[in-house]
């Protein structure tokens, strides 16, 4: 069985003329919620598998917070610019085909609208909107990443921050 976990980045600072969208950092609240969600994720998975993140700073920061919760060195994370510049289902298929079939879980950090659209297309029952720091885990009954196709997955769990956080 293969699993893909989609995690949308945490709450980031508002856009401003002083910094580019790519450089936007998580807010203090965004960091706190990311840390809380990382611990909720840790209750579901003992190992996040291969961590692949967008290079945009807010996604990278979120990925680093999650990696730290699992005691994974940041150097072990993979940065893929396609998760920022051209994220879509075809890009995802290309990423999956680059991963060894010995890896059973991929945890990805990125942005909407793609991080809601991709799990929605992969999952037979669809997927609700990923708010900031939401986590969608989809499983596939296959041993090969190359066999993953639209509507072939099953939603294992969907976690989102509580409304009062």
DRENTORLO-414133 format. One record per atom (N, C-alpha, C, O, CB): x, y, z; atom name; residue in three letters; chain. Coordinates in pm, whole numbers. Glycine has a CB too. Layout:
<nodes>
       px       py       pz   atomo   residuo   cadena
        X        Y        Z      CA       ALA        A
...
</nodes>
This chain:
<nodes>
       px       py       pz   atomo   residuo   cadena
       84     -118        0       N       UNK        A
        0        0        0      CA       UNK        A
       88      125        0       C       UNK        A
      192      129       66       O       UNK        A
      -95       -1      122      CB       UNK        A
       46      225      -74       N       UNK        A
      114      354      -81      CA       UNK        A
       24      460      -20       C       UNK        A
      -99      450      -27       O       UNK        A
      152      391     -228      CB       UNK        A
       85      562       40       N       UNK        A
       10      675       95      CA       UNK        A
       73      805       49       C       UNK        A
      196      819       44       O       UNK        A
        4      668      250      CB       UNK        A
      -13      900       16       N       UNK        A
       32     1038       -9      CA       UNK        A
      -39     1125       93       C       UNK        A
     -161     1121      107       O       UNK        A
        1     1085     -157      CB       UNK        A
       40     1204      165       N       UNK        A
      -14     1298      262      CA       UNK        A
        8     1438      207       C       UNK        A
      121     1478      180       O       UNK        A
       52     1279      403      CB       UNK        A
     -101     1512      192       N       UNK        A
      -95     1650      145      CA       UNK        A
     -112     1741      265       C       UNK        A
     -210     1730      339       O       UNK        A
     -205     1679       36      CB       UNK        A
      -16     1831      286       N       UNK        A
      -25     1927      396      CA       UNK        A
       -9     2067      338       C       UNK        A
       92     2101      277       O       UNK        A
       84     1898      506      CB       UNK        A
     -112     2147      358       N       UNK        A
     -106     2286      312      CA       UNK        A
      -24     2365      414       C       UNK        A
      -34     2342      534       O       UNK        A
     -250     2347      294      CB       UNK        A
       55     2458      366       N       UNK        A
      140     2540      455      CA       UNK        A
       55     2613      558       C       UNK        A
      -65     2631      542       O       UNK        A
      222     2641      372      CB       UNK        A
      123     2655      664       N       UNK        A
       56     2729      771      CA       UNK        A
       28     2874      733       C       UNK        A
       65     2921      626       O       UNK        A
      141     2725      897      CB       UNK        A
      -39     2943      826       N       UNK        A
      -77     3083      804      CA       UNK        A
       50     3167      785       C       UNK        A
      143     3161      865       O       UNK        A
     -162     3137      923      CB       UNK        A
       52     3245      678       N       UNK        A
      169     3326      643      CA       UNK        A
      136     3474      658       C       UNK        A
       21     3516      663       O       UNK        A
      215     3296      499      CB       UNK        A
      244     3552      663       N       UNK        A
      226     3697      671      CA       UNK        A
      156     3746      544       C       UNK        A
      165     3684      438       O       UNK        A
      362     3769      690      CB       UNK        A
       87     3857      557       N       UNK        A
       15     3914      444      CA       UNK        A
      112     3958      335       C       UNK        A
      225     3995      364       O       UNK        A
      -72     4032      489      CB       UNK        A
       67     3954      210       N       UNK        A
      153     4005      102      CA       UNK        A
      186     4153      126       C       UNK        A
      105     4229      177       O       UNK        A
       83     3988      -36      CB       UNK        A
      307     4190       88       N       UNK        A
      348     4330      100      CA       UNK        A
      447     4361      -10       C       UNK        A
      509     4271      -66       O       UNK        A
      410     4359      241      CB       UNK        A
      462     4491      -42       N       UNK        A
      556     4527     -149      CA       UNK        A
      703     4503     -112       C       UNK        A
      789     4499     -200       O       UNK        A
      537     4672     -186      CB       UNK        A
      731     4486       18       N       UNK        A
      869     4469       62      CA       UNK        A
      925     4329       36       C       UNK        A
     1046     4311       23       O       UNK        A
      879     4499      210      CB       UNK        A
      834     4228       28       N       UNK        A
      881     4092        5      CA       UNK        A
      797     4027     -105       C       UNK        A
      683     4065     -128       O       UNK        A
      875     4008      135      CB       UNK        A
      856     3930     -171       N       UNK        A
      783     3858     -275      CA       UNK        A
      692     3753     -211       C       UNK        A
      709     3718      -93       O       UNK        A
      880     3791     -376      CB       UNK        A
      598     3703     -287       N       UNK        A
      513     3594     -240      CA       UNK        A
      597     3475     -197       C       UNK        A
      568     3411      -96       O       UNK        A
      412     3552     -349      CB       UNK        A
      700     3446     -272       N       UNK        A
      789     3332     -246      CA       UNK        A
      856     3344     -109       C       UNK        A
      881     3242      -44       O       UNK        A
      895     3323     -355      CB       UNK        A
      884     3466      -64       N       UNK        A
      959     3490       60      CA       UNK        A
      873     3499      185       C       UNK        A
      926     3503      296       O       UNK        A
     1038     3616       47      CB       UNK        A
      742     3501      169       N       UNK        A
      654     3519      285      CA       UNK        A
      676     3411      390       C       UNK        A
      687     3293      358       O       UNK        A
      508     3519      241      CB       UNK        A
      684     3453      515       N       UNK        A
      711     3364      627      CA       UNK        A
      582     3331      701       C       UNK        A
      481     3400      685       O       UNK        A
      812     3428      723      CB       UNK        A
      586     3227      781       N       UNK        A
      474     3196      869      CA       UNK        A
      462     3302      977       C       UNK        A
      562     3358     1022       O       UNK        A
      490     3056      932      CB       UNK        A
      340     3330     1017       N       UNK        A
      317     3419     1132      CA       UNK        A
      348     3340     1259       C       UNK        A
      367     3219     1255       O       UNK        A
      169     3475     1133      CB       UNK        A
      351     3409     1371       N       UNK        A
      372     3340     1500      CA       UNK        A
      260     3239     1521       C       UNK        A
      285     3126     1563       O       UNK        A
      377     3442     1618      CB       UNK        A
      136     3280     1494       N       UNK        A
       22     3189     1507      CA       UNK        A
       34     3073     1408       C       UNK        A
        2     2959     1442       O       UNK        A
     -111     3265     1485      CB       UNK        A
       79     3102     1287       N       UNK        A
       98     2997     1187      CA       UNK        A
      199     2893     1232       C       UNK        A
      181     2773     1208       O       UNK        A
      143     3058     1055      CB       UNK        A
      305     2937     1298       N       UNK        A
      406     2844     1350      CA       UNK        A
      347     2759     1463       C       UNK        A
      370     2639     1469       O       UNK        A
      531     2920     1401      CB       UNK        A
      271     2822     1552       N       UNK        A
      212     2750     1665      CA       UNK        A
      112     2645     1616       C       UNK        A
      111     2532     1665       O       UNK        A
      142     2849     1761      CB       UNK        A
       27     2682     1520       N       UNK        A
      -72     2587     1467      CA       UNK        A
       -1     2475     1391       C       UNK        A
      -43     2360     1399       O       UNK        A
     -174     2660     1375      CB       UNK        A
      105     2508     1318       N       UNK        A
      181     2404     1247      CA       UNK        A
      240     2304     1345       C       UNK        A
      239     2183     1320       O       UNK        A
      293     2468     1162      CB       UNK        A
      291     2353     1456       N       UNK        A
      349     2264     1557      CA       UNK        A
      240     2173     1616       C       UNK        A
      262     2054     1635       O       UNK        A
      417     2347     1670      CB       UNK        A
      123     2231     1646       N       UNK        A
       11     2153     1699      CA       UNK        A
      -33     2046     1599       C       UNK        A
      -56     1931     1636       O       UNK        A
     -107     2245     1735      CB       UNK        A
      -43     2085     1472       N       UNK        A
      -87     1990     1368      CA       UNK        A
       19     1883     1344       C       UNK        A
      -15     1769     1313       O       UNK        A
     -117     2065     1236      CB       UNK        A
      145     1917     1359       N       UNK        A
      252     1817     1346      CA       UNK        A
      235     1709     1453       C       UNK        A
      257     1591     1425       O       UNK        A
      392     1884     1357      CB       UNK        A
      197     1749     1572       N       UNK        A
      176     1651     1680      CA       UNK        A
       50     1567     1655       C       UNK        A
       47     1449     1689       O       UNK        A
      166     1721     1816      CB       UNK        A
      -52     1626     1596       N       UNK        A
     -171     1548     1559      CA       UNK        A
     -136     1447     1450       C       UNK        A
     -184     1333     1451       O       UNK        A
     -287     1641     1511      CB       UNK        A
      -52     1489     1355       N       UNK        A
       -6     1401     1249      CA       UNK        A
       76     1285     1307       C       UNK        A
       64     1171     1263       O       UNK        A
       78     1479     1145      CB       UNK        A
      159     1316     1406       N       UNK        A
      241     1215     1473      CA       UNK        A
      155     1108     1540       C       UNK        A
      198      994     1554       O       UNK        A
      333     1283     1577      CB       UNK        A
       35     1143     1581       N       UNK        A
      -58     1045     1638      CA       UNK        A
     -110      948     1532       C       UNK        A
     -151      837     1565       O       UNK        A
     -176     1116     1705      CB       UNK        A
     -108      990     1406       N       UNK        A
     -158      907     1295      CA       UNK        A
      -48      825     1227       C       UNK        A
      -72      711     1185       O       UNK        A
     -225      994     1192      CB       UNK        A
       70      883     1217       N       UNK        A
      179      818     1144      CA       UNK        A
      305      815     1231       C       UNK        A
      341      915     1293       O       UNK        A
      208      893     1010      CB       UNK        A
      371      701     1235       N       UNK        A
      496      693     1310      CA       UNK        A
      614      744     1226       C       UNK        A
      721      773     1279       O       UNK        A
      523      549     1354      CB       UNK        A
      591      753     1096       N       UNK        A
      696      798     1004      CA       UNK        A
      629      867      885       C       UNK        A
      540      809      823       O       UNK        A
      786      677      957      CB       UNK        A
      670      990      854       N       UNK        A
      608     1060      741      CA       UNK        A
      662     1015      606       C       UNK        A
      618     1064      502       O       UNK        A
      627     1208      755      CB       UNK        A
      757      922      606       N       UNK        A
      817      877      482      CA       UNK        A
      903      986      419       C       UNK        A
      973     1059      490       O       UNK        A
      709      833      383      CB       UNK        A
      898      996      288       N       UNK        A
      974     1098      216      CA       UNK        A
      900     1231      224       C       UNK        A
      784     1240      185       O       UNK        A
      996     1056       68      CB       UNK        A
      967     1333      274       N       UNK        A
      909     1467      282      CA       UNK        A
      953     1545      159       C       UNK        A
     1072     1559      132       O       UNK        A
      951     1540      413      CB       UNK        A
      854     1594       84       N       UNK        A
      881     1676      -34      CA       UNK        A
      807     1807      -15       C       UNK        A
      688     1808       14       O       UNK        A
      836     1604     -167      CB       UNK        A
      878     1919      -30       N       UNK        A
      816     2048       -4      CA       UNK        A
      839     2147     -117       C       UNK        A
      938     2141     -190       O       UNK        A
      869     2105      124      CB       UNK        A
      745     2237     -128       N       UNK        A
      763     2355     -214      CA       UNK        A
      878     2435     -156       C       UNK        A
      899     2434      -35       O       UNK        A
      631     2441     -223      CB       UNK        A
      953     2506     -242       N       UNK        A
     1063     2589     -191      CA       UNK        A
     1017     2723     -133       C       UNK        A
     1097     2793      -72       O       UNK        A
     1161     2614     -301      CB       UNK        A
      889     2759     -151       N       UNK        A
      840     2886      -96      CA       UNK        A
      860     2881       56       C       UNK        A
      835     2778      119       O       UNK        A
      688     2911     -132      CB       UNK        A
      904     2992      113       N       UNK        A
      949     2990      252      CA       UNK        A
      842     2942      348       C       UNK        A
      873     2868      442       O       UNK        A
      995     3128      291      CB       UNK        A
      715     2982      330       N       UNK        A
      609     2942      423      CA       UNK        A
      586     2791      420       C       UNK        A
      557     2732      524       O       UNK        A
      479     3016      390      CB       UNK        A
      599     2728      304       N       UNK        A
      585     2583      294      CA       UNK        A
      707     2513      354       C       UNK        A
      695     2414      425       O       UNK        A
      566     2540      146      CB       UNK        A
      824     2566      325       N       UNK        A
      948     2510      378      CA       UNK        A
      949     2518      531       C       UNK        A
      989     2423      597       O       UNK        A
     1070     2584      320      CB       UNK        A
      907     2631      586       N       UNK        A
      898     2645      732      CA       UNK        A
      802     2542      791       C       UNK        A
      832     2480      893       O       UNK        A
      854     2786      770      CB       UNK        A
      687     2525      728       N       UNK        A
      589     2428      776      CA       UNK        A
      648     2287      773       C       UNK        A
      635     2212      869       O       UNK        A
      459     2434      691      CB       UNK        A
      714     2253      663       N       UNK        A
      777     2121      650      CA       UNK        A
      884     2100      758       C       UNK        A
      896     1991      813       O       UNK        A
      840     2105      510      CB       UNK        A
      960     2203      788       N       UNK        A
     1065     2192      890      CA       UNK        A
     1005     2169     1028       C       UNK        A
     1061     2094     1109       O       UNK        A
     1154     2318      891      CB       UNK        A
      893     2233     1056       N       UNK        A
      826     2213     1186      CA       UNK        A
      778     2068     1197       C       UNK        A
      797     2005     1301       O       UNK        A
      705     2311     1202      CB       UNK        A
      718     2016     1091       N       UNK        A
      672     1877     1092      CA       UNK        A
      791     1781     1101       C       UNK        A
      786     1685     1178       O       UNK        A
      589     1847      966      CB       UNK        A
      897     1806     1025       N       UNK        A
     1014     1718     1029      CA       UNK        A
     1073     1714     1169       C       UNK        A
     1115     1609     1217       O       UNK        A
     1120     1765      927      CB       UNK        A
     1077     1829     1235       N       UNK        A
     1131     1835     1372      CA       UNK        A
     1048     1750     1468       C       UNK        A
     1103     1687     1558       O       UNK        A
     1136     1980     1421      CB       UNK        A
      917     1748     1450       N       UNK        A
      830     1667     1536      CA       UNK        A
      863     1518     1523       C       UNK        A
      843     1442     1618       O       UNK        A
      682     1691     1502      CB       UNK        A
      912     1477     1407       N       UNK        A
      949     1338     1382      CA       UNK        A
     1100     1314     1399       C       UNK        A
     1149     1205     1370       O       UNK        A
      906     1298     1242      CB       UNK        A
     1172     1416     1446       N       UNK        A
     1318     1408     1462      CA       UNK        A
     1388     1374     1331       C       UNK        A
     1484     1297     1328       O       UNK        A
     1355     1305     1569      CB       UNK        A
     1338     1431     1222       N       UNK        A
     1399     1412     1091      CA       UNK        A
     1485     1533     1060       C       UNK        A
     1441     1647     1073       O       UNK        A
     1291     1390      980      CB       UNK        A
     1608     1508     1019       N       UNK        A
     1697     1617      984      CA       UNK        A
     1646     1687      859       C       UNK        A
     1600     1623      765       O       UNK        A
     1842     1566      962      CB       UNK        A
     1655     1819      861       N       UNK        A
     1602     1899      750      CA       UNK        A
     1673     1867      618       C       UNK        A
     1614     1883      511       O       UNK        A
     1616     2048      781      CB       UNK        A
     1797     1822      625       N       UNK        A
     1872     1788      504      CA       UNK        A
     1810     1667      432       C       UNK        A
     1835     1645      314       O       UNK        A
     2019     1758      538      CB       UNK        A
     1729     1589      502       N       UNK        A
     1667     1470      443      CA       UNK        A
     1541     1505      362       C       UNK        A
     1489     1421      289       O       UNK        A
     1631     1370      552      CB       UNK        A
     1494     1628      376       N       UNK        A
     1376     1670      301      CA       UNK        A
     1414     1699      156       C       UNK        A
     1527     1739      126       O       UNK        A
     1310     1796      366      CB       UNK        A
     1320     1678       68       N       UNK        A
     1343     1707      -74      CA       UNK        A
     1263     1832     -110       C       UNK        A
     1145     1843      -78       O       UNK        A
     1301     1585     -165      CB       UNK        A
     1329     1924     -176       N       UNK        A
     1263     2047     -221      CA       UNK        A
     1238     2033     -371       C       UNK        A
     1328     2000     -448       O       UNK        A
     1350     2175     -190      CB       UNK        A
     1113     2057     -410       N       UNK        A
     1077     2044     -551      CA       UNK        A
     1007     2172     -595       C       UNK        A
      896     2202     -552       O       UNK        A
      985     1920     -574      CB       UNK        A
     1072     2248     -682       N       UNK        A
     1017     2377     -725      CA       UNK        A
      886     2363     -800       C       UNK        A
      809     2459     -806       O       UNK        A
     1118     2448     -813      CB       UNK        A
      858     2246     -857       N       UNK        A
      730     2226     -926      CA       UNK        A
      612     2239     -829       C       UNK        A
      501     2270     -872       O       UNK        A
      727     2088     -993      CB       UNK        A
      635     2217     -700       N       UNK        A
      527     2231     -602      CA       UNK        A
      492     2377     -577       C       UNK        A
      393     2406     -509       O       UNK        A
      566     2164     -472      CB       UNK        A
      571     2469     -630       N       UNK        A
      537     2611     -620      CA       UNK        A
      499     2667     -757       C       UNK        A
      399     2739     -770       O       UNK        A
      655     2690     -563      CB       UNK        A
      578     2635     -858       N       UNK        A
      562     2699     -987      CA       UNK        A
      459     2636    -1079       C       UNK        A
      394     2707    -1156       O       UNK        A
      691     2702    -1056      CB       UNK        A
      442     2505    -1073       N       UNK        A
      348     2442    -1168      CA       UNK        A
      287     2315    -1109       C       UNK        A
      300     2206    -1164       O       UNK        A
      419     2409    -1301      CB       UNK        A
      221     2331     -997       N       UNK        A
      161     2216     -931      CA       UNK        A
       29     2179     -996       C       UNK        A
      -62     2260    -1006       O       UNK        A
      139     2245     -782      CB       UNK        A
       21     2055    -1041       N       UNK        A
     -103     1999    -1092      CA       UNK        A
      -90     1847    -1088       C       UNK        A
       13     1795    -1046       O       UNK        A
     -133     2051    -1237      CB       UNK        A
     -193     1778    -1131       N       UNK        A
     -191     1632    -1123      CA       UNK        A
      -80     1572    -1209       C       UNK        A
      -18     1474    -1168       O       UNK        A
     -326     1576    -1166      CB       UNK        A
      -55     1628    -1326       N       UNK        A
       54     1575    -1411      CA       UNK        A
      189     1593    -1345       C       UNK        A
      275     1505    -1354       O       UNK        A
       53     1645    -1547      CB       UNK        A
      210     1707    -1279       N       UNK        A
      335     1731    -1207      CA       UNK        A
      349     1628    -1095       C       UNK        A
      456     1571    -1076       O       UNK        A
      339     1875    -1150      CB       UNK        A
      239     1604    -1022       N       UNK        A
      242     1506     -914      CA       UNK        A
      280     1368     -966       C       UNK        A
      362     1300     -905       O       UNK        A
      106     1500     -843      CB       UNK        A
      221     1327    -1077       N       UNK        A
      253     1196    -1135      CA       UNK        A
      403     1188    -1166       C       UNK        A
      466     1084    -1144       O       UNK        A
      168     1171    -1264      CB       UNK        A
      459     1296    -1218       N       UNK        A
      603     1300    -1245      CA       UNK        A
      685     1286    -1117       C       UNK        A
      786     1215    -1115       O       UNK        A
      640     1429    -1316      CB       UNK        A
      642     1353    -1012       N       UNK        A
      711     1343     -883      CA       UNK        A
      702     1199     -831       C       UNK        A
      802     1143     -786       O       UNK        A
      650     1442     -779      CB       UNK        A
      584     1140     -836       N       UNK        A
      566     1003     -788      CA       UNK        A
      654      905     -864       C       UNK        A
      711      814     -804       O       UNK        A
      419      960     -800      CB       UNK        A
      666      924     -995       N       UNK        A
      749      835    -1076      CA       UNK        A
      898      847    -1045       C       UNK        A
      976      761    -1083       O       UNK        A
      726      862    -1222      CB       UNK        A
      937      955     -975       N       UNK        A
     1078      973     -939      CA       UNK        A
     1111      913     -803       C       UNK        A
     1227      916     -760       O       UNK        A
     1113     1121     -939      CB       UNK        A
     1011      858     -735       N       UNK        A
     1029      803     -600      CA       UNK        A
     1042      651     -609       C       UNK        A
      970      585     -683       O       UNK        A
      911      842     -507      CB       UNK        A
     1134      598     -533       N       UNK        A
     1154      453     -528      CA       UNK        A
     1029      383     -474       C       UNK        A
      964      433     -382       O       UNK        A
     1277      418     -442      CB       UNK        A
      997      268     -532       N       UNK        A
      882      192     -484      CA       UNK        A
      905      134     -345       C       UNK        A
      812       83     -283       O       UNK        A
      851       81     -581      CB       UNK        A
     1027      141     -295       N       UNK        A
     1054       98     -158      CA       UNK        A
     1000      198      -56       C       UNK        A
      980      164       60       O       UNK        A
     1205       79     -137      CB       UNK        A
      976      321      -99       N       UNK        A
      915      423      -14      CA       UNK        A
      765      403      -19       C       UNK        A
      706      393     -126       O       UNK        A
      955      568      -61      CB       UNK        A
      701      396      100       N       UNK        A
      557      370      104      CA       UNK        A
      473      493      137       C       UNK        A
      353      494      109       O       UNK        A
      529      264      204      CB       UNK        A
      535      595      195       N       UNK        A
      462      717      229      CA       UNK        A
      539      838      176       C       UNK        A
      661      847      190       O       UNK        A
      440      729      382      CB       UNK        A
      466      929      114       N       UNK        A
      521     1058       74      CA       UNK        A
      438     1165      144       C       UNK        A
      315     1164      135       O       UNK        A
      520     1077      -84      CB       UNK        A
      504     1256      213       N       UNK        A
      436     1368      276      CA       UNK        A
      479     1494      203       C       UNK        A
      598     1526      198       O       UNK        A
      467     1378      429      CB       UNK        A
      381     1565      146       N       UNK        A
      410     1681       62      CA       UNK        A
      355     1809      126       C       UNK        A
      248     1809      187       O       UNK        A
      350     1662      -78      CB       UNK        A
      431     1916      111       N       UNK        A
      392     2047      165      CA       UNK        A
      382     2145       49       C       UNK        A
      475     2160      -30       O       UNK        A
      493     2097      272      CB       UNK        A
      268     2213       40       N       UNK        A
      251     2306      -70      CA       UNK        A
      133     2399      -51       C       UNK        A
       99     2437       62       O       UNK        A
      234     2231     -198      CB       UNK        A
       70     2435     -163       N       UNK        A
      -20     2549     -169      CA       UNK        A
     -152     2514     -237       C       UNK        A
     -161     2420     -315       O       UNK        A
       46     2664     -244      CB       UNK        A
     -253     2591     -204       N       UNK        A
     -381     2584     -276      CA       UNK        A
     -374     2674     -399       C       UNK        A
     -295     2768     -400       O       UNK        A
     -500     2625     -184      CB       UNK        A
     -451     2648     -501       N       UNK        A
     -562     2554     -504      CA       UNK        A
     -520     2409     -532       C       UNK        A
     -601     2318     -515       O       UNK        A
     -660     2597     -608      CB       UNK        A
     -396     2386     -573       N       UNK        A
     -353     2252     -614      CA       UNK        A
     -361     2151     -501       C       UNK        A
     -390     2034     -526       O       UNK        A
     -212     2258     -666      CB       UNK        A
     -335     2193     -377       N       UNK        A
     -334     2096     -267      CA       UNK        A
     -474     2057     -221       C       UNK        A
     -489     1969     -137       O       UNK        A
     -256     2153     -149      CB       UNK        A
     -576     2121     -275       N       UNK        A
     -712     2071     -259      CA       UNK        A
     -752     1992     -384       C       UNK        A
     -817     1888     -373       O       UNK        A
     -812     2189     -233      CB       UNK        A
     -714     2041     -500       N       UNK        A
     -753     1977     -626      CA       UNK        A
     -691     1838     -643       C       UNK        A
     -760     1745     -686       O       UNK        A
     -713     2064     -742      CB       UNK        A
     -562     1822     -610       N       UNK        A
     -497     1693     -633      CA       UNK        A
     -558     1582     -548       C       UNK        A
     -593     1477     -603       O       UNK        A
     -348     1704     -602      CB       UNK        A
     -574     1599     -415       N       UNK        A
     -638     1491     -340      CA       UNK        A
     -783     1468     -383       C       UNK        A
     -831     1355     -380       O       UNK        A
     -634     1522     -191      CB       UNK        A
     -851     1574     -423       N       UNK        A
     -989     1559     -469      CA       UNK        A
     -995     1471     -594       C       UNK        A
    -1086     1389     -607       O       UNK        A
    -1051     1696     -498      CB       UNK        A
     -902     1487     -683       N       UNK        A
     -900     1407     -807      CA       UNK        A
     -851     1265     -783       C       UNK        A
     -894     1172     -851       O       UNK        A
     -810     1475     -912      CB       UNK        A
     -761     1247     -686       N       UNK        A
     -705     1114     -660      CA       UNK        A
     -798     1025     -579       C       UNK        A
     -794      902     -591       O       UNK        A
     -573     1128     -588      CB       UNK        A
     -879     1085     -498       N       UNK        A
     -961     1013     -401      CA       UNK        A
    -1100      985     -458       C       UNK        A
    -1166     1075     -510       O       UNK        A
     -973     1093     -271      CB       UNK        A
    -1143      860     -449       N       UNK        A
    -1274      820     -503      CA       UNK        A
    -1388      904     -446       C       UNK        A
    -1479      944     -519       O       UNK        A
    -1299      672     -475      CB       UNK        A
    -1382      930     -316       N       UNK        A
    -1491     1004     -252      CA       UNK        A
    -1470     1154     -250       C       UNK        A
    -1550     1227     -192       O       UNK        A
    -1508      956     -111      CB       UNK        A
    -1364     1202     -313       N       UNK        A
    -1336     1346     -316      CA       UNK        A
    -1268     1391     -188       C       UNK        A
    -1241     1312      -98       O       UNK        A
    -1464     1424     -337      CB       UNK        A
    -1241     1519     -183       N       UNK        A
    -1170     1576      -69      CA       UNK        A
    -1222     1716      -44       C       UNK        A
    -1242     1793     -137       O       UNK        A
    -1016     1577      -93      CB       UNK        A
    -1243     1748       82       N       UNK        A
    -1287     1884      114      CA       UNK        A
    -1171     1982      103       C       UNK        A
    -1055     1942       92       O       UNK        A
    -1348     1889      253      CB       UNK        A
    -1203     2110      106       N       UNK        A
    -1105     2218       92      CA       UNK        A
    -1001     2211      203       C       UNK        A
    -1036     2198      321       O       UNK        A
    -1175     2354       94      CB       UNK        A
     -874     2219      166       N       UNK        A
     -766     2221      265      CA       UNK        A
     -742     2363      312       C       UNK        A
     -688     2446      238       O       UNK        A
     -636     2160      207      CB       UNK        A
     -783     2392      434       N       UNK        A
     -751     2521      495      CA       UNK        A
     -604     2519      532       C       UNK        A
     -538     2415      522       O       UNK        A
     -842     2550      620      CB       UNK        A
     -552     2631      576       N       UNK        A
     -410     2637      614      CA       UNK        A
     -380     2532      721       C       UNK        A
     -451     2519      820       O       UNK        A
     -374     2779      666      CB       UNK        A
     -274     2457      699       N       UNK        A
     -221     2350      785      CA       UNK        A
     -312     2227      792       C       UNK        A
     -296     2144      882       O       UNK        A
     -199     2404      924      CB       UNK        A
     -407     2215      700       N       UNK        A
     -488     2093      695      CA       UNK        A
     -405     1978      638       C       UNK        A
     -308     2000      565       O       UNK        A
     -615     2115      609      CB       UNK        A
     -444     1856      672       N       UNK        A
     -372     1736      633      CA       UNK        A
     -472     1637      571       C       UNK        A
     -571     1601      634       O       UNK        A
     -299     1671      755      CB       UNK        A
     -444     1594      449       N       UNK        A
     -526     1493      382      CA       UNK        A
     -436     1374      348       C       UNK        A
     -336     1389      279       O       UNK        A
     -595     1550      254      CB       UNK        A
     -474     1256      398       N       UNK        A
     -396     1135      371      CA       UNK        A
     -479     1042      284       C       UNK        A
     -591     1005      319       O       UNK        A
     -355     1063      503      CB       UNK        A
     -423     1005      170       N       UNK        A
     -490      917       75      CA       UNK        A
     -406      791       58       C       UNK        A
     -285      798       38       O       UNK        A
     -513      988      -62      CB       UNK        A
     -471      676       67       N       UNK        A
     -401      549       48      CA       UNK        A
     -440      488      -86       C       UNK        A
     -547      513     -139       O       UNK        A
     -432      450      164      CB       UNK        A
     -350      406     -137       N       UNK        A
     -367      341     -266      CA       UNK        A
     -329      194     -251       C       UNK        A
     -224      163     -195       O       UNK        A
     -282      410     -378      CB       UNK        A
     -412      104     -300       N       UNK        A
     -384      -40     -292      CA       UNK        A
     -296      -80     -410       C       UNK        A
     -342     -143     -505       O       UNK        A
     -515     -123     -290      CB       UNK        A
     -170      -43     -399       N       UNK        A
      -70      -78     -501      CA       UNK        A
       67      -77     -435       C       UNK        A
       84      -19     -327       O       UNK        A
      -75       22     -622      CB       UNK        A
      162     -140     -497       N       UNK        A
      300     -139     -449      CA       UNK        A
      389      -52     -537       C       UNK        A
      510      -42     -515       O       UNK        A
      356     -281     -442      CB       UNK        A
      328       12     -638       N       UNK        A
      406       93     -733      CA       UNK        A
      346      232     -745       C       UNK        A
      226      248     -766       O       UNK        A
      411       25     -872      CB       UNK        A
      432      332     -730       N       UNK        A
      387      471     -746      CA       UNK        A
      334      495     -886       C       UNK        A
      243      576     -905       O       UNK        A
      503      569     -715      CB       UNK        A
      389      427     -985       N       UNK        A
      349      448    -1124      CA       UNK        A
      206      402    -1152       C       UNK        A
      149      437    -1255       O       UNK        A
      444      374    -1216      CB       UNK        A
      146      325    -1061       N       UNK        A
       10      276    -1081      CA       UNK        A
      -97      369    -1021       C       UNK        A
     -216      340    -1031       O       UNK        A
       -4      138    -1021      CB       UNK        A
      -55      478     -960       N       UNK        A
     -151      570     -900      CA       UNK        A
     -215      655    -1009       C       UNK        A
     -147      719    -1089       O       UNK        A
      -82      661     -793      CB       UNK        A
     -347      654    -1009       N       UNK        A
     -426      724    -1110      CA       UNK        A
     -540      800    -1041       C       UNK        A
     -570      774     -925       O       UNK        A
     -482      624    -1217      CB       UNK        A
     -604      894    -1113       N       UNK        A
     -722      962    -1056      CA       UNK        A
     -828      861    -1012       C       UNK        A
     -846      756    -1074       O       UNK        A
     -783     1061    -1160      CB       UNK        A
     -897      894     -905       N       UNK        A
    -1006      814     -848      CA       UNK        A
     -963      675     -802       C       UNK        A
    -1049      588     -787       O       UNK        A
    -1116      801     -947      CB       UNK        A
     -835      653     -780       N       UNK        A
     -789      520     -736      CA       UNK        A
     -756      516     -587       C       UNK        A
     -723      410     -534       O       UNK        A
     -666      479     -817      CB       UNK        A
     -766      630     -519       N       UNK        A
     -728      636     -378      CA       UNK        A
     -847      637     -284       C       UNK        A
     -962      657     -325       O       UNK        A
     -645      756     -353      CB       UNK        A
     -817      617     -156       N       UNK        A
     -917      620      -50      CA       UNK        A
     -869      717       58       C       UNK        A
     -753      712      100       O       UNK        A
     -941      477       10      CB       UNK        A
     -959      804      103       N       UNK        A
     -924      899      210      CA       UNK        A
     -906      820      340       C       UNK        A
    -1000      758      390       O       UNK        A
    -1035     1010      225      CB       UNK        A
     -785      823      394       N       UNK        A
     -757      757      522      CA       UNK        A
     -798      848      638       C       UNK        A
     -861      803      734       O       UNK        A
     -607      720      532      CB       UNK        A
     -759      974      628       N       UNK        A
     -799     1072      730      CA       UNK        A
     -780     1213      676       C       UNK        A
     -703     1237      583       O       UNK        A
     -717     1053      859      CB       UNK        A
     -855     1304      737       N       UNK        A
     -848     1445      701      CA       UNK        A
     -846     1522      833       C       UNK        A
     -940     1514      912       O       UNK        A
     -969     1489      608      CB       UNK        A
     -738     1595      856       N       UNK        A
     -723     1670      980      CA       UNK        A
     -715     1820      948       C       UNK        A
     -646     1861      855       O       UNK        A
     -595     1624     1058      CB       UNK        A
     -786     1899     1026       N       UNK        A
     -774     2043     1009      CA       UNK        A
     -772     2108     1145       C       UNK        A
     -826     2054     1242       O       UNK        A
     -888     2099      921      CB       UNK        A
     -709     2225     1153       N       UNK        A
     -704     2293     1282      CA       UNK        A
     -846     2327     1329       C       UNK        A
     -937     2351     1250       O       UNK        A
     -618     2422     1273      CB       UNK        A
     -861     2328     1459       N       UNK        A
     -992     2365     1518      CA       UNK        A
    -1020     2511     1486       C       UNK        A
     -928     2590     1466       O       UNK        A
     -993     2341     1673      CB       UNK        A
    -1146     2547     1481       N       UNK        A
    -1185     2684     1447      CA       UNK        A
    -1134     2786     1548       C       UNK        A
    -1113     2901     1511       O       UNK        A
    -1335     2694     1438      CB       UNK        A
    -1114     2747     1673       N       UNK        A
    -1070     2843     1775      CA       UNK        A
     -918     2856     1784       C       UNK        A
     -867     2924     1872       O       UNK        A
    -1124     2802     1909      CB       UNK        A
     -844     2790     1693       N       UNK        A
     -698     2805     1697      CA       UNK        A
     -650     2915     1607       C       UNK        A
     -530     2940     1599       O       UNK        A
     -631     2675     1659      CB       UNK        A
</nodes>
